[in-house]
Amino acid sequence: MAKTIYATGKRKSAIAKVWLTSGNGAMSINGKSLDEWLGGHETLKMKVRLPLEATKQLESVNIVAKTLGGGYSAQADALKHGITKALVQYEEAFRSILKPMGLLTRDSRVVERKKPGKKKARRSPQFSKR
């Protein structure tokens, strides 16, 4: 029996829970295939597959993932981060491939909060001299 590896990826307010097992390359996200889940967003599909292609594991591991929060782009980035973390747990040698590509680092940029007296985070009300 193949062992299952669990990892969590995050981006903005999106979270991806990833379960990785050795297998034939099947990928299920929220009960759908990658093509169904992301529709015509080819760049996002490439982004999700990037850690698997870099480690040549596209056809040798199965991925089951659940994403929640955020938009589809942030969810795709969270999924990429989760897959990367799961691959490093799966095989420690992958760390030397994925780390230089910057895939292990969580993108910590989040929306800046709105400040009192401002219309948005930094946008001030229009100034009127008279």
C-alpha positions in Angstrom: 0.0 0.0 0.0 1.3 3.4 -1.0 1.6 6.0 1.8 -0.3 9.2 1.6 1.4 12.5 2.1 -0.6 15.5 3.2 0.5 19.2 2.7 -1.2 22.6 2.8 -0.5 25.4 0.4 -1.6 29.0 0.9 -1.8 32.2 -1.2 -3.7 35.4 -0.2 -6.9 34.0 1.4 -6.9 30.7 -0.6 -6.0 27.4 1.0 -5.2 24.1 -0.8 -5.2 20.8 1.0 -3.2 18.3 -1.0 -2.9 14.5 -0.6 -0.2 12.9 -2.7 0.3 9.2 -3.3 2.4 7.2 -5.8 0.3 6.3 -8.8 -0.3 7.0 -12.5 -0.5 10.8 -12.6 -4.2 11.3 -11.9 -5.1 14.7 -10.5 -8.4 15.5 -8.8 -9.2 19.0 -7.5 -12.5 19.5 -5.7 -13.7 16.2 -7.3 -12.9 17.4 -10.8 -9.9 16.9 -13.2 -7.4 19.8 -13.6 -8.9 20.6 -17.1 -12.5 20.7 -15.7 -11.5 22.7 -12.6 -9.5 25.5 -14.4 -11.4 25.4 -17.8 -9.5 27.4 -20.4 -6.9 29.0 -18.1 -3.8 27.3 -19.7 -1.3 29.5 -17.9 -2.8 28.5 -14.5 -2.7 24.8 -15.5 1.0 25.1 -16.4 1.6 26.9 -13.1 -0.1 24.0 -11.2 1.9 21.3 -13.1 5.3 23.2 -12.7 6.5 21.4 -9.6 5.6 18.0 -11.1 7.3 18.7 -14.4 10.4 20.1 -12.6 10.8 16.8 -10.6 9.6 14.6 -13.5 6.7 13.2 -11.4 3.8 14.1 -13.7 3.1 10.5 -14.5 4.1 8.8 -11.3 2.1 10.5 -8.5 -1.6 10.9 -7.9 -2.9 14.1 -6.4 -6.2 14.7 -4.6 -6.7 18.3 -3.5 -9.4 20.5 -2.0 -9.2 24.2 -2.4 -11.2 26.9 -0.5 -11.2 30.7 -0.2 -9.9 33.3 -2.6 -10.3 33.3 -6.4 -9.3 30.7 -9.0 -5.9 32.3 -9.6 -5.0 32.4 -5.9 -6.3 28.8 -5.5 -4.1 27.7 -8.4 -1.1 29.3 -6.6 -2.0 27.7 -3.3 -2.3 24.3 -5.1 1.1 24.8 -6.6 2.6 25.5 -3.2 0.8 22.5 -1.6 2.0 20.1 -4.3 5.6 21.4 -3.9 5.5 20.9 -0.1 4.1 17.4 -0.6 6.7 16.5 -3.2 9.5 17.5 -0.8 8.0 15.3 1.9 7.6 12.5 -0.7 11.3 12.7 -1.7 13.8 14.9 0.1 16.0 15.1 -3.0 13.4 17.2 -4.8 14.2 20.1 -2.4 17.4 20.9 -4.3 15.4 21.1 -7.5 12.4 23.1 -6.2 14.1 25.5 -3.8 16.2 27.4 -6.5 13.0 27.8 -8.5 11.4 29.6 -5.6 8.5 27.2 -5.3 8.9 26.4 -1.6 8.5 30.0 -0.5 5.0 31.0 0.4 3.9 34.2 -1.4 3.1 36.3 1.6 1.5 39.3 -0.2 -2.0 39.9 1.0 -4.5 42.8 0.5 -3.6 45.8 2.6 -6.3 46.8 5.1 -8.5 49.9 4.7 -7.4 52.8 7.0 -9.9 55.2 8.7 -10.3 58.5 6.9 -9.3 57.0 3.6 -11.5 55.6 0.8 -9.4 52.4 0.3 -6.0 51.3 1.8 -4.2 54.4 0.5 -6.7 56.4 -1.6 -7.5 59.7 0.1 -10.8 61.6 -0.5 -10.5 64.1 -3.3 -9.0 67.4 -2.1 -11.1 70.6 -2.8 -9.5 74.0 -2.2 -12.9 75.8 -2.1 
